[in-house]
Amino acid sequence: MAVLATGCGKKDRPKADLAASQVTTIGVNAYLWRASLDALSFMPLVQTDSNGGVIVTDWYANPKNPGERMKVTVSIVDQDLRADALRVAASRQTLTGGQWVDAPVQAVTVQKLEDIILTKARDLRRAAISG
């Protein structure tokens, strides 16, 4: 590593490098990780593994719609800030006859959550570069 640092002054380093995705102590893209945690902050978390890039929520029922609940799993599979580095899966259940019954999740729901996370991650990266 000392060989790489030789001859490289701070002035020579492009400003964008300050926000490079590899500048992290976790195993996945730090912007996607933080954006995912922010986006899911209203849901109880069951598992978070920053090295493996997995976030699993517990069941969450919106107080305005208590007869329905959702559970989300986010996987970050790369250190680069790219759309294909993010995978979101959701499960949904409805309360029917006093029992929770699996129900289909609309694809638009998962897509919307992915878009929210990606937008937050890009905003965090922009803020790090300009800051």
ZAKEMI-348564 format. One record per residue: x, y, z of N, C-alpha, C in turn. Coordinates in steps of 0.02 Angstrom, whole numbers, plus 50000, padded with zeros to 5 digits. Atoms other than C-alpha are relative to their C-alpha. Example, Ala and Ser with C-alpha at 12.3 -4.5 7.8 and 13.67 -1.06 7.14 Angstrom:
# ZAKEMI-348564
500454994150000506154977550390500455006050000 499584994149997506844994750357499615005550037 
***
This chain:
# ZAKEMI-348564
500414994150000500005000050000500435006350000 499554994349997501475011750034500225001949929 499804998650068501955010049851499475004149965 500544996350032500255016449797499995007350023 500034993349972500385031649910500595004349977 499414996350020502105036549846499855004549941 500074995350056502075051949736499305002749990 500684997550007500235055349761499865005150054 500174994849952499905071849844499255000750004 500724999149992498195076549908499725004349944 500234995650053498095089749773499844996249935 500095003850062498205076649635499364995850001 500585004349994496705066949701499375003849978 500634996850021495055071049612499525000550059 500464998949945493725077949727499494994450007 500495005449998492515063949680500264994050038 499735005749964493705051349759499825000250074 500184999549930493215057949930499354996450014 500645003349991491505050149903499974993349965 499995006550034492065034149818499684994750044 500375005049962491045019149869500464995450039 499565004549964492575009249924500265003050065 499794996949938492945021850062499484998650054 500505002349952491975012150192500294994550043 499775005449957492225000450337499504994249999 500485005550006490714989850290500114996549933 499875004050059490654976650154499625001949938 500414998250057489414985250040500025007649990 500014992850014489085002449966499695003850059 500224996449940488945014450113499405004449987 500574995750015487725026050026499354996049994 500595004350005486525011949981499804997450069 500145002649933486675005050158499645005350042 500304994749960486295021650242499315002049974 500654998350030484895025750120499484994750015 500465005449985484105008750150499765000450072 500194999349929484155011050339499535006050010 500434994049995483405028550319499304998549974 500655001450031482015022350204499584995350041 500365004949960481555008250322499965001850074 499954998049930481755018050483499334999750038 500665000249967479875017650519499794992850017 500175007149989479864998450521500484997050052 499555003349952480554987450662500484995549961 499495004150034482184979150608500124993550039 499875006549971482484960650640500744998349993 499305001750014484204958950560500325005549958 499604995650042485534970650495500714997249998 499335002650009487174964150425500355004349948 499674995350046488254977950352500544996749958 499505003550041489594965850293499684996149944 500365003850051488354954950201499515004249960 500454995550035487264969650151499274998050003 500705002349994485614962650217499655003850057 500434996949950484234971850309499334996549995 500655003449998482684962350363499585003550053 500464996849953481194970850443499544994750030 500535004149972479894963350556499355002249966 500654998050028478054964250509499825006950025 500214993249982477414982050506499305001149973 500684998250020475594987250504499925007550006 500134992849999475185005050458499395001250045 500564998749955474085012050598499355002149963 500594998050039472915018950462499684994149964 500275006050034472695001450389500234993850040 499765005449956472884988850533499844992949974 500175006650027472144974550429500504997549948 499495001950049473704973650321500685001250031 499324998949975475534971450363500514998049947 499465001150049477174971350267500644998250036 499335001949977478894964050290500465001049940 499564998350055480394969750186500704997250013 499305002149998482104962450147500375003949946 499584996350047483434973450066500674996649999 499335002950009485024965849996500405004849957 499544995950039486484976249937500574995349981 499565005350024487594965449829500655002449969 499404997450032488994976949773500265006050040 499724994149967490154990749834499895006349958 500124994350043489695001949687499295002550008 500664996949997488225013949688499684999149931 500355001650062487215005849549499324997250016 500685002549989485385001449531499984992450007 500015007349996485774983049504500374997250061 499685002149938486734982549669499494999650057 500534999749949485084984249763499444995149982 500565004650010483774970649783499525000850059 500514999249949482154973349877499464994649990 500545004950002480894959749919499515001750056 500514998349950479264962450011499494994350005 500545004749988477964951150089499425004050030 500604996649976476184956350127499504994950026 500535004249973474824948850234499405004450016 500624996649981473014953550264499674996050056 500355003149944471984950050418499314997749975 500625002950024470584938250367499744995050051 500305004549951469454930150496500454999050061 499565000449941470694933950636500674996749987 499365003250018472144925650542500365004349948 499604996750051473564933450444500094995349941 499985004050061473474927150265500455003449950 499554997250051474824929450132499595003049944 500334996550055474314941649997500545002449951 499504997750049475174947249836500225007250014 499724993249995476304962549838500015002849929 499984996850065476084974449694500735001649982 499314998750022477694975849592500185007450007 499874992849995477504994849597500235001850071 499804998749931477704994249787500754999050009 499285001649995479424986049777500405005049958 499654995250044479934997349631500045006950033 500014993549968479425012849728500515000350057 499525000249945480455007549879500725000049973 499344999850032481965004049767500185007049977 499894993250024481775021249689500165004850057 499884995749942481695029649860500714998950027 499335001549975483275020749918500545002649953 499504997750048484235024449758500065007649999 499994992649999483735042849762500355002650062 499674998049938484265044449944500754998849996 499295001750005485925035749907500365005049954 499694995150045486285047449761500065006850033 499984993649964485855062549868500555000050052 499465000649950487025056450006500695000649966 499364999750037488425054149878500145007149976 499914993050023488145071349803500205004650057 499844995949941488185079149976500724998750023 499315001649979489815070150016500515003049952 499544997250049490625075949854500045007650006 500004992649997490085094149871500205002650068 499854997849933490375094750058500724999850014 
***
